[in-house]
Amino acid sequence: ICITRNSLGFYLQDQIDLTSRWSLRTGFRHLREDYRFKQTEQVQEKEEVDLSDNVYEAGAIFTPSPQSSLYLNFSTSLRYPLVDEFFSSNTYGTGGLNTSLQPQTSKNLEIGGRYAFAPRTFLNINSFFIWTDNEIYFDPLTFVNSNYDKTERWGCELESQVPLTPTVSFFTNYTFTKALFGEGTYEGQDIPAVPRYQTSGGLRWTPRDNLSLAFHIDYVGSMYLINDEANGYKPLDAFVTGGIDANFSLKGTELFVRLDNLLDAEYSEYGVVSTFAGTRNFYPAAGRRVLAGLRHLF
């Protein structure tokens, strides 16, 4: 199988200050993708697919004081399939090529605000509504990427920080997401693999402007297994993990070290239902692990 992809796009974005308190933000993006498929094994196939579309953004920002702001934003989004998403490891009959996969499109509405009570003390609140057509997902039973018909997501996000000492701050965030099928056989059911509740919190020590060390605890709520669209099986259990993040920067260079799953907890964040045996199968998450890296800005 040979897949060739050519991409072309451009975007325009601007923010207009109407008054000292009101601003408008607009954006436009044009995308074009040309795919060339050629398959020579099992099934002889040669096909060309040309896709193009536009996405938009429009919003308003109200800043009643230097400490606070409110915003309203509407946008559309587009995701074309990746090259490897057209390929399936299930080669029986089709040879592994799936050119029927459709682009994913969404309409997004966000309403939110920010208030700074004092230096290093703030609260961010954001609510979101997302309507998606042809959401791309991977079916672990057929090993083929497919499209859901229509899906809906709505929820809210909260983020805050409070200083405890001149160098130590407490931070926390919380996300609630309601994700549903919008039409079709599973209309009104929860979309699998989307937790309804997520939250984290911790302490951040910043002895210097270029050095920080953070300890955090993270909670992820239960969710249905990836192919349980009917919500007929027991969901994955919620899980709690912890971690430590360290960052040091100097003259455009940043060194970071991250320790994930600090207590080496055993849990699964991904699972499937066997449609033949009716059993739940789990994929264990990684244990304690360390990630380190170096970034430099030129």
Summary of the structure (lengths in Angstrom):
residues: 298
radius of gyration: 23.0
end to end distance: 39.2
largest distance: 68.5
contacts: 825
relative contact order: 0.09
helix: 1%
strand: 66%
